[in-house]
Amino acid sequence: MISLTVDREECKKCSSCILECPFDLINEDKEGYPQLRKAAVKKCIRCGHCMAVCMADALDITISPLAQSPAVNRDLLPSPEAVEHFLLSRRSIRSYKKKTAPHALLREILETSRYAPSAHNCQPVHWLMVEDPQQVQRLSGMVVEWMRELKVFPGLIRAWDQGVDKVLRGAPHLAISHADPAASEHPVEDCTLATAYLDLAAHGHGIGSCWAGFLVQAFQHYQPLIDELNLPENHKVYTALMLGYPKFRYRHIPKRDDLKISWL
């Protein structure tokens, strides 16, 4: 059951909570204080905007309690220049150290991915973190077997036979996103956004990453690989991200094509 509590001594009646609700589920009571409409029981998407935007911390809502919602620390927010440099400095890492990342660190960057946007805030994304490097290697081998059956990517097969993994690049860890398509209107986009958050969170902690396209492609067609993960019923794999400490440090930001844009 959803309910909203307003501290009337602190409330400024600024209407920010009313204006920011995505589905207009808050209105004013007879005294001008915010209240939930009856439709909120069925239509609230649990975004927490109403509580988060209140300038006086006067509003509390059961689906996102104020006491469990950390305040935004403006001192920790990077400058626009720092954000730009951070994003431009991110690279796809394909050479990894043998060193594994601590379990707690992998958990921390996964936690960040929970805050990625999703359609209607359904939050349908599930993760399978392959923490054991040997298991990552096993999945690479299964992808190669799929390639052998189809007689595709001969260069990757040949490299594997020579002891070089060009599928998952010898990454020590692998994060696989999966979801029930019935749980979201846009599971592909939801999983992709969550993976992008994970990707950038990893970069912020000095963990390199690379999107595992060959693996995801194999998941769409190769039943032995699908069976290996033992995912919940009806779940599909949408993205996968290699993770590990980079073997080399990039010192420059490579040039990119000019911006392709038109204005209306």
LODREN-614421 format. One record per residue (C-alpha): residue number from 1; residue in three letters; x, y, z. Coordinates in steps of 0.05 Angstrom, whole numbers, padded with zeros to 5 digits. Example, Ala and Ser with C-alpha at 12.3 -4.5 7.8 and 13.67 -1.06 7.14 Angstrom:
# residues 2
n / res / xx / yy / zz
1 / ALA / 00246 / -00090 / 00156 .
2 / SER / 00273 / -00021 / 00143 .
This chain:
# residues 264
n / res / xx / yy / zz
1 / MET / 00000 / 00000 / 00000 .
2 / ILE / 00026 / 00069 / -00018 .
3 / SER / 00017 / 00128 / 00028 .
4 / LEU / 00044 / 00199 / 00031 .
5 / THR / 00060 / 00238 / 00095 .
6 / VAL / 00069 / 00314 / 00096 .
7 / ASP / 00102 / 00353 / 00152 .
8 / ARG / 00056 / 00413 / 00151 .
9 / GLU / 00102 / 00455 / 00194 .
10 / GLU / 00158 / 00447 / 00143 .
11 / CYS / 00119 / 00444 / 00078 .
12 / LYS / 00126 / 00508 / 00037 .
13 / LYS / 00067 / 00493 / -00009 .
14 / CYS / 00115 / 00504 / -00068 .
15 / SER / 00080 / 00451 / -00110 .
16 / SER / 00146 / 00421 / -00134 .
17 / CYS / 00123 / 00351 / -00115 .
18 / ILE / 00058 / 00361 / -00154 .
19 / LEU / 00093 / 00388 / -00216 .
20 / GLU / 00147 / 00335 / -00217 .
21 / CYS / 00103 / 00274 / -00211 .
22 / PRO / 00107 / 00240 / -00280 .
23 / PHE / 00035 / 00217 / -00278 .
24 / ASP / 00001 / 00274 / -00241 .
25 / LEU / -00014 / 00231 / -00181 .
26 / ILE / -00008 / 00287 / -00129 .
27 / ASN / -00055 / 00345 / -00121 .
28 / GLU / -00071 / 00397 / -00066 .
29 / ASP / -00118 / 00384 / -00009 .
30 / LYS / -00167 / 00438 / 00014 .
31 / GLU / -00112 / 00473 / 00053 .
32 / GLY / -00061 / 00472 / -00004 .
33 / TYR / -00019 / 00415 / 00021 .
34 / PRO / 00001 / 00358 / -00026 .
35 / GLN / -00039 / 00293 / -00024 .
36 / LEU / -00041 / 00229 / -00065 .
37 / ARG / -00096 / 00218 / -00114 .
38 / LYS / -00132 / 00151 / -00110 .
39 / ALA / -00102 / 00132 / -00177 .
40 / ALA / -00033 / 00129 / -00144 .
41 / VAL / -00047 / 00060 / -00117 .
42 / LYS / -00046 / 00032 / -00188 .
43 / LYS / -00006 / 00082 / -00228 .
44 / CYS / 00052 / 00103 / -00183 .
45 / ILE / 00118 / 00079 / -00214 .
46 / ARG / 00158 / 00086 / -00149 .
47 / CYS / 00205 / 00138 / -00179 .
48 / GLY / 00209 / 00178 / -00114 .
49 / HIS / 00211 / 00245 / -00150 .
50 / CYS / 00161 / 00276 / -00102 .
51 / MET / 00203 / 00261 / -00041 .
52 / ALA / 00269 / 00276 / -00074 .
53 / VAL / 00250 / 00344 / -00101 .
54 / CYS / 00220 / 00372 / -00036 .
55 / MET / 00263 / 00431 / -00016 .
56 / ALA / 00242 / 00426 / 00057 .
57 / ASP / 00246 / 00351 / 00067 .
58 / ALA / 00174 / 00356 / 00087 .
59 / LEU / 00147 / 00299 / 00046 .
60 / ASP / 00154 / 00224 / 00059 .
61 / ILE / 00126 / 00168 / 00017 .
62 / THR / 00125 / 00094 / 00033 .
63 / ILE / 00152 / 00070 / -00034 .
64 / SER / 00216 / 00112 / -00024 .
65 / PRO / 00222 / 00131 / 00050 .
66 / LEU / 00259 / 00196 / 00064 .
67 / ALA / 00301 / 00162 / 00118 .
68 / GLN / 00327 / 00112 / 00067 .
69 / SER / 00342 / 00164 / 00014 .
70 / PRO / 00412 / 00196 / 00020 .
71 / ALA / 00416 / 00271 / 00008 .
72 / VAL / 00451 / 00295 / -00055 .
73 / ASN / 00521 / 00319 / -00035 .
74 / ARG / 00536 / 00377 / -00080 .
75 / ASP / 00609 / 00376 / -00059 .
76 / LEU / 00617 / 00308 / -00091 .
77 / LEU / 00588 / 00327 / -00158 .
78 / PRO / 00642 / 00335 / -00211 .
79 / SER / 00649 / 00398 / -00253 .
80 / PRO / 00625 / 00396 / -00325 .
81 / GLU / 00697 / 00393 / -00347 .
82 / ALA / 00710 / 00333 / -00301 .
83 / VAL / 00649 / 00297 / -00327 .
84 / GLU / 00669 / 00308 / -00399 .
85 / HIS / 00740 / 00285 / -00387 .
86 / PHE / 00716 / 00224 / -00349 .
87 / LEU / 00670 / 00203 / -00406 .
88 / LEU / 00721 / 00216 / -00460 .
89 / SER / 00776 / 00178 / -00423 .
90 / ARG / 00735 / 00114 / -00419 .
91 / ARG / 00763 / 00060 / -00466 .
92 / SER / 00741 / -00011 / -00485 .
93 / ILE / 00792 / -00055 / -00451 .
94 / ARG / 00814 / -00119 / -00486 .
95 / SER / 00878 / -00135 / -00447 .
96 / TYR / 00871 / -00151 / -00374 .
97 / LYS / 00917 / -00166 / -00315 .
98 / LYS / 00911 / -00234 / -00283 .
99 / LYS / 00892 / -00198 / -00219 .
100 / THR / 00819 / -00207 / -00198 .
101 / ALA / 00776 / -00151 / -00169 .
102 / PRO / 00752 / -00156 / -00097 .
103 / HIS / 00682 / -00184 / -00089 .
104 / ALA / 00661 / -00121 / -00051 .
105 / LEU / 00683 / -00076 / -00109 .
106 / LEU / 00644 / -00117 / -00160 .
107 / ARG / 00584 / -00112 / -00115 .
108 / GLU / 00592 / -00037 / -00108 .
109 / ILE / 00594 / -00023 / -00182 .
110 / LEU / 00534 / -00068 / -00192 .
111 / GLU / 00496 / -00029 / -00139 .
112 / THR / 00507 / 00034 / -00181 .
113 / SER / 00473 / 00002 / -00240 .
114 / ARG / 00408 / -00002 / -00201 .
115 / TYR / 00400 / 00073 / -00212 .
116 / ALA / 00398 / 00069 / -00288 .
117 / PRO / 00333 / 00093 / -00317 .
118 / SER / 00283 / 00041 / -00340 .
119 / ALA / 00216 / 00046 / -00376 .
120 / HIS / 00162 / 00064 / -00325 .
121 / ASN / 00215 / 00052 / -00271 .
122 / CYS / 00201 / -00023 / -00277 .
123 / GLN / 00273 / -00040 / -00258 .
124 / PRO / 00270 / -00108 / -00293 .
125 / VAL / 00345 / -00119 / -00299 .
126 / HIS / 00376 / -00180 / -00266 .
127 / TRP / 00451 / -00193 / -00264 .
128 / LEU / 00492 / -00256 / -00267 .
129 / MET / 00563 / -00239 / -00245 .
130 / VAL / 00613 / -00291 / -00267 .
131 / GLU / 00666 / -00278 / -00215 .
132 / ASP / 00711 / -00339 / -00226 .
133 / PRO / 00760 / -00328 / -00284 .
134 / GLN / 00757 / -00403 / -00300 .
135 / GLN / 00682 / -00398 / -00311 .
136 / VAL / 00692 / -00338 / -00356 .
137 / GLN / 00741 / -00380 / -00396 .
138 / ARG / 00692 / -00437 / -00400 .
139 / LEU / 00639 / -00391 / -00429 .
140 / SER / 00689 / -00367 / -00481 .
141 / GLY / 00701 / -00439 / -00501 .
142 / MET / 00627 / -00451 / -00510 .
143 / VAL / 00621 / -00391 / -00555 .
144 / VAL / 00678 / -00418 / -00597 .
145 / GLU / 00642 / -00485 / -00602 .
146 / TRP / 00580 / -00448 / -00628 .
147 / MET / 00625 / -00414 / -00680 .
148 / ARG / 00653 / -00482 / -00701 .
149 / GLU / 00583 / -00510 / -00712 .
150 / LEU / 00564 / -00452 / -00755 .
151 / LYS / 00632 / -00447 / -00788 .
152 / VAL / 00637 / -00373 / -00775 .
153 / PHE / 00692 / -00327 / -00748 .
154 / PRO / 00749 / -00374 / -00768 .
155 / GLY / 00801 / -00324 / -00742 .
156 / LEU / 00772 / -00327 / -00672 .
157 / ILE / 00769 / -00403 / -00674 .
158 / ARG / 00841 / -00407 / -00698 .
159 / ALA / 00864 / -00359 / -00643 .
160 / TRP / 00828 / -00401 / -00590 .
161 / ASP / 00862 / -00465 / -00615 .
162 / GLN / 00928 / -00429 / -00607 .
163 / GLY / 00913 / -00410 / -00536 .
164 / VAL / 00889 / -00339 / -00548 .
165 / ASP / 00819 / -00319 / -00525 .
166 / LYS / 00791 / -00265 / -00571 .
167 / VAL / 00719 / -00276 / -00549 .
168 / LEU / 00723 / -00253 / -00476 .
169 / ARG / 00796 / -00230 / -00481 .
170 / GLY / 00819 / -00266 / -00419 .
171 / ALA / 00777 / -00220 / -00375 .
172 / PRO / 00774 / -00246 / -00303 .
173 / HIS / 00701 / -00226 / -00293 .
174 / LEU / 00638 / -00222 / -00334 .
175 / ALA / 00572 / -00187 / -00319 .
176 / ILE / 00511 / -00214 / -00356 .
177 / SER / 00445 / -00176 / -00356 .
178 / HIS / 00380 / -00214 / -00365 .
179 / ALA / 00307 / -00199 / -00357 .
180 / ASP / 00237 / -00227 / -00367 .
181 / PRO / 00211 / -00192 / -00431 .
182 / ALA / 00142 / -00191 / -00399 .
183 / ALA / 00167 / -00149 / -00341 .
184 / SER / 00182 / -00088 / -00383 .
185 / GLU / 00159 / -00054 / -00446 .
186 / HIS / 00232 / -00042 / -00466 .
187 / PRO / 00277 / -00096 / -00437 .
188 / VAL / 00332 / -00085 / -00489 .
189 / GLU / 00338 / -00011 / -00472 .
190 / ASP / 00331 / -00023 / -00397 .
191 / CYS / 00388 / -00074 / -00396 .
192 / THR / 00431 / -00031 / -00442 .
193 / LEU / 00424 / 00030 / -00398 .
194 / ALA / 00440 / -00010 / -00335 .
195 / THR / 00501 / -00039 / -00370 .
196 / ALA / 00524 / 00031 / -00390 .
197 / TYR / 00518 / 00052 / -00317 .
198 / LEU / 00558 / -00009 / -00296 .
199 / ASP / 00610 / 00006 / -00350 .
200 / LEU / 00620 / 00077 / -00325 .
201 / ALA / 00619 / 00058 / -00252 .
202 / ALA / 00674 / 00007 / -00266 .
203 / HIS / 00715 / 00061 / -00302 .
204 / GLY / 00708 / 00105 / -00241 .
205 / HIS / 00739 / 00051 / -00198 .
206 / GLY / 00796 / 00035 / -00245 .
207 / ILE / 00763 / -00028 / -00272 .
208 / GLY / 00767 / -00037 / -00347 .
209 / SER / 00708 / -00063 / -00387 .
210 / CYS / 00687 / -00084 / -00457 .
211 / TRP / 00619 / -00103 / -00484 .
212 / ALA / 00618 / -00177 / -00500 .
213 / GLY / 00582 / -00177 / -00567 .
214 / PHE / 00603 / -00247 / -00590 .
215 / LEU / 00576 / -00277 / -00525 .
216 / VAL / 00509 / -00242 / -00530 .
217 / GLN / 00502 / -00263 / -00602 .
218 / ALA / 00515 / -00336 / -00583 .
219 / PHE / 00463 / -00331 / -00528 .
220 / GLN / 00410 / -00316 / -00579 .
221 / HIS / 00421 / -00382 / -00616 .
222 / TYR / 00463 / -00433 / -00578 .
223 / GLN / 00421 / -00474 / -00529 .
224 / PRO / 00479 / -00507 / -00492 .
225 / LEU / 00504 / -00438 / -00473 .
226 / ILE / 00434 / -00416 / -00451 .
227 / ASP / 00427 / -00479 / -00409 .
228 / GLU / 00495 / -00467 / -00377 .
229 / LEU / 00470 / -00403 / -00342 .
230 / ASN / 00407 / -00435 / -00313 .
231 / LEU / 00369 / -00369 / -00316 .
232 / PRO / 00299 / -00360 / -00288 .
233 / GLU / 00243 / -00383 / -00333 .
234 / ASN / 00228 / -00337 / -00392 .
235 / HIS / 00289 / -00294 / -00380 .
236 / LYS / 00332 / -00273 / -00438 .
237 / VAL / 00403 / -00247 / -00441 .
238 / TYR / 00409 / -00176 / -00468 .
239 / THR / 00480 / -00152 / -00453 .
240 / ALA / 00545 / -00176 / -00425 .
241 / LEU / 00606 / -00137 / -00400 .
242 / MET / 00677 / -00161 / -00391 .
243 / LEU / 00709 / -00133 / -00328 .
244 / GLY / 00780 / -00132 / -00300 .
245 / TYR / 00841 / -00089 / -00285 .
246 / PRO / 00870 / -00061 / -00350 .
247 / LYS / 00938 / -00089 / -00369 .
248 / PHE / 00957 / -00022 / -00400 .
249 / ARG / 00942 / 00050 / -00383 .
250 / TYR / 00916 / 00095 / -00438 .
251 / ARG / 00950 / 00163 / -00440 .
252 / HIS / 00912 / 00199 / -00494 .
253 / ILE / 00840 / 00208 / -00518 .
254 / PRO / 00835 / 00184 / -00591 .
255 / LYS / 00803 / 00229 / -00643 .
256 / ARG / 00732 / 00215 / -00664 .
257 / ASP / 00691 / 00234 / -00725 .
258 / ASP / 00660 / 00302 / -00727 .
259 / LEU / 00591 / 00309 / -00695 .
260 / LYS / 00534 / 00288 / -00740 .
261 / ILE / 00476 / 00333 / -00724 .
262 / SER / 00418 / 00372 / -00753 .
263 / TRP / 00377 / 00424 / -00716 .
264 / LEU / 00302 / 00437 / -00718 .
